[in-house]
């Protein structure tokens, strides 16, 4: 992994990823506010979907300024590898029903991989433990079969916090229902290496609100200081 990606996953401070970015203007908004990573959603079922050819027009413009994460849901690994090989992504995030063999295939190809897991309860978290070494980081999100995230629902922070505490060797990212007003409490209870949100900083569906982005970063910065 590159240094910027390593910094994002460092346990020394909480990093921020904002997902569902569809254009250069919004990407630059994140960069100017100090957001460390952006997510581009390549799943056609998402209201935040962007096709790879459109993303190709602006992703190179923020190279080195922010970690660029490509979100894939049940795509073929050949497609995922082809998109990554264009050089416009820093990491791949698998958010669907992909298998451990899919994770291995990408990592064997030298591709940094984050895996999203839908969390139902403490038991579903416990079932993740044997799999954690199969991805470079895991994103803990609300259980949403057929929707694959973006519901705005929170997971059980206390259970997630216990899980994170027991697995400090693995970078764990918290997602699901995060907003500027609850992010400090979420970070305090879970202590993830990073947080990931989309709807929590939107003024309307898929439209990021500059004021909410700024408020979010102010609250995370205050926690990190």
C-alpha positions as CSV (number, residue, x, y, z in Angstrom):
1,X,0.0,0.0,0.0
2,X,1.1,3.5,-0.7
3,X,2.0,5.9,2.1
4,X,-1.2,7.9,1.8
5,X,-3.3,4.8,2.1
6,X,-1.2,3.6,5.1
7,X,-1.8,7.0,6.8
8,X,-5.6,6.7,6.2
9,X,-5.6,3.3,8.0
10,X,-3.3,4.4,10.9
11,X,-4.7,3.9,14.4
12,X,-3.1,7.1,15.5
13,X,-6.0,9.3,14.5
14,X,-9.5,8.8,13.0
15,X,-9.6,9.4,9.2
16,X,-12.7,10.3,7.2
17,X,-14.0,8.7,3.9
18,X,-17.0,10.2,2.2
19,X,-18.7,8.0,-0.3
20,X,-20.8,8.5,-3.4
21,X,-18.7,11.2,-5.1
22,X,-19.7,11.7,-8.8
23,X,-17.8,14.8,-10.0
24,X,-14.6,16.8,-9.7
25,X,-16.3,19.7,-8.0
26,X,-17.4,17.6,-5.1
27,X,-14.1,15.8,-4.9
28,X,-12.3,19.1,-4.7
29,X,-14.7,20.1,-1.9
30,X,-13.6,17.1,0.1
31,X,-9.9,17.8,-0.5
32,X,-10.3,21.5,0.6
33,X,-11.9,20.3,3.8
34,X,-9.2,17.8,4.6
35,X,-11.2,14.7,4.0
36,X,-8.7,11.8,3.6
37,X,-10.6,9.5,1.2
38,X,-13.5,9.5,-1.3
39,X,-15.6,6.7,-2.5
40,X,-16.8,6.2,-6.1
41,X,-19.8,3.9,-6.4
42,X,-19.7,1.7,-9.5
43,X,-22.9,-0.3,-8.6
44,X,-25.7,0.5,-11.0
45,X,-28.3,-0.1,-8.2
46,X,-27.1,2.8,-6.2
47,X,-28.5,6.3,-6.3
48,X,-24.9,7.5,-6.1
49,X,-23.8,5.4,-9.1
50,X,-21.2,6.7,-11.5
51,X,-20.0,4.8,-14.5
52,X,-16.3,4.1,-14.9
53,X,-16.0,6.2,-18.0
54,X,-17.4,9.3,-16.3
55,X,-15.2,8.7,-13.2
56,X,-12.2,8.4,-15.6
57,X,-12.7,12.1,-16.6
58,X,-12.0,13.4,-13.1
59,X,-10.4,10.8,-10.8
60,X,-6.9,11.5,-12.2
61,X,-7.3,15.2,-11.2
62,X,-7.2,14.4,-7.5
63,X,-4.5,11.8,-7.5
64,X,-2.2,12.2,-4.5
65,X,-4.6,14.7,-2.9
66,X,-7.1,12.1,-1.5
67,X,-7.3,8.3,-1.3
68,X,-9.6,7.2,-4.2
69,X,-11.7,4.2,-3.3
70,X,-13.7,2.3,-6.0
71,X,-16.8,0.5,-4.6
72,X,-17.9,-2.6,-6.4
73,X,-20.9,-4.8,-5.8
74,X,-21.0,-8.3,-7.3
75,X,-18.9,-7.3,-10.3
76,X,-16.6,-9.9,-11.8
77,X,-13.1,-9.8,-10.5
78,X,-11.9,-9.4,-14.1
79,X,-13.9,-6.1,-14.3
80,X,-12.6,-5.0,-10.9
81,X,-9.0,-5.6,-11.9
82,X,-9.5,-3.9,-15.3
83,X,-10.9,-0.8,-13.6
84,X,-8.1,-0.7,-11.0
85,X,-5.4,-1.3,-13.7
86,X,-6.4,2.0,-15.3
87,X,-4.5,3.7,-12.5
88,X,-7.3,5.9,-11.2
89,X,-8.0,4.1,-7.9
90,X,-5.9,3.6,-4.8
91,X,-8.0,0.8,-3.3
92,X,-10.9,-1.4,-4.1
93,X,-13.8,-1.9,-1.8
94,X,-16.0,-4.9,-2.2
95,X,-19.5,-4.3,-0.9
96,X,-21.6,-7.2,-2.2
97,X,-21.7,-10.9,-1.9
98,X,-18.1,-11.5,-2.9
99,X,-16.2,-14.5,-1.5
100,X,-13.0,-14.9,0.3
101,X,-11.6,-16.4,-2.9
102,X,-12.4,-13.1,-4.6
103,X,-10.5,-11.2,-1.9
104,X,-7.5,-13.5,-2.4
105,X,-7.6,-13.1,-6.1
106,X,-7.4,-9.3,-5.9
107,X,-4.7,-9.3,-3.2
108,X,-2.6,-11.8,-5.2
109,X,-2.8,-9.3,-8.1
110,X,-1.3,-6.7,-5.8
111,X,-4.6,-4.7,-5.4
112,X,-5.3,-3.2,-2.0
113,X,-8.8,-4.5,-0.9
114,X,-11.2,-3.3,1.7
115,X,-14.2,-5.5,2.5
116,X,-17.6,-4.3,3.7
117,X,-19.5,-6.4,6.2
118,X,-23.2,-6.0,7.0
119,X,-23.4,-6.2,10.8
120,X,-26.6,-7.6,12.4
121,X,-25.4,-8.1,15.9
122,X,-22.5,-9.1,18.1
123,X,-22.7,-12.7,16.7
124,X,-22.2,-11.5,13.1
125,X,-19.2,-9.5,14.2
126,X,-17.7,-12.6,15.9
127,X,-18.1,-14.6,12.7
128,X,-15.8,-12.1,11.0
129,X,-12.9,-12.8,13.2
130,X,-11.4,-15.7,11.2
131,X,-11.7,-13.7,8.0
132,X,-10.0,-10.5,9.0
133,X,-6.6,-11.3,7.5
134,X,-8.1,-11.7,4.1
135,X,-8.5,-8.0,3.4
136,X,-6.4,-4.9,4.1
137,X,-9.2,-3.3,6.0
138,X,-12.8,-4.1,6.9
139,X,-15.8,-1.7,6.8
140,X,-18.5,-2.4,9.4
141,X,-21.8,-1.3,8.0
142,X,-25.5,-1.9,8.8
143,X,-26.9,-5.2,7.5
144,X,-28.8,-4.3,4.3
145,X,-29.3,-7.4,2.1
146,X,-30.0,-6.5,-1.5
147,X,-29.3,-2.8,-0.8
148,X,-25.6,-3.1,0.1
149,X,-25.2,-0.1,2.3
150,X,-26.3,3.5,2.1
151,X,-29.3,3.0,4.3
152,X,-28.5,5.6,7.0
153,X,-28.9,2.9,9.7
154,X,-26.5,2.7,12.6
155,X,-24.9,-0.6,13.8
156,X,-24.6,-1.4,17.5
157,X,-21.7,0.9,18.5
158,X,-21.1,-0.9,21.8
159,X,-20.7,-4.3,20.2
160,X,-18.6,-2.8,17.4
161,X,-16.4,-1.1,20.0
162,X,-15.8,-4.4,21.8
163,X,-15.0,-6.0,18.4
164,X,-12.5,-3.3,17.5
165,X,-10.9,-3.4,20.9
166,X,-10.2,-7.2,20.4
167,X,-8.9,-6.8,16.9
168,X,-6.5,-3.9,17.0
169,X,-4.2,-5.6,14.5
170,X,-6.8,-5.1,11.7
171,X,-7.9,-1.6,10.4
172,X,-11.6,-1.4,11.0
173,X,-13.7,1.4,9.5
174,X,-17.1,2.4,10.9
175,X,-20.0,3.1,8.6
176,X,-23.8,3.3,8.9
177,X,-25.9,6.2,10.0
178,X,-23.1,8.6,10.8
179,X,-23.8,12.4,10.8
180,X,-22.0,15.4,12.1
181,X,-24.1,15.4,15.3
182,X,-23.4,11.8,16.3
183,X,-19.9,11.2,15.0
184,X,-18.1,12.2,18.1
185,X,-20.1,9.7,20.2
186,X,-19.6,7.0,17.5
187,X,-15.9,7.5,17.5
188,X,-15.7,7.5,21.3
189,X,-17.6,4.2,21.6
190,X,-16.1,2.3,18.7
191,X,-12.6,3.8,18.3
192,X,-12.3,2.8,14.6
193,X,-9.3,3.9,12.5
194,X,-11.7,5.7,10.2
195,X,-15.3,6.5,9.5
196,X,-17.2,6.3,6.3
197,X,-20.4,8.1,5.4
198,X,-22.5,9.4,2.5
199,X,-26.1,10.4,3.4
200,X,-24.9,12.1,6.6
201,X,-23.4,15.0,4.7
202,X,-26.0,15.3,2.0
203,X,-28.6,18.0,1.5
204,X,-30.6,15.8,-0.9
205,X,-30.1,12.4,-2.5
206,X,-26.5,12.0,-3.6
207,X,-25.8,15.8,-3.3
208,X,-23.0,16.6,-0.7
209,X,-23.6,19.7,1.4
210,X,-20.5,21.9,1.9
211,X,-21.7,23.1,5.3
212,X,-22.3,19.5,6.6
213,X,-18.9,18.4,5.2
214,X,-17.2,21.3,7.1
215,X,-19.1,20.6,10.3
216,X,-18.2,16.9,10.1
217,X,-14.5,17.6,9.7
218,X,-14.5,20.1,12.5
219,X,-16.0,17.6,14.9
220,X,-13.6,14.8,13.8
221,X,-10.6,17.2,14.1
222,X,-11.7,18.2,17.6
223,X,-11.8,14.6,18.6
224,X,-8.3,14.0,17.1
225,X,-6.7,17.0,18.7
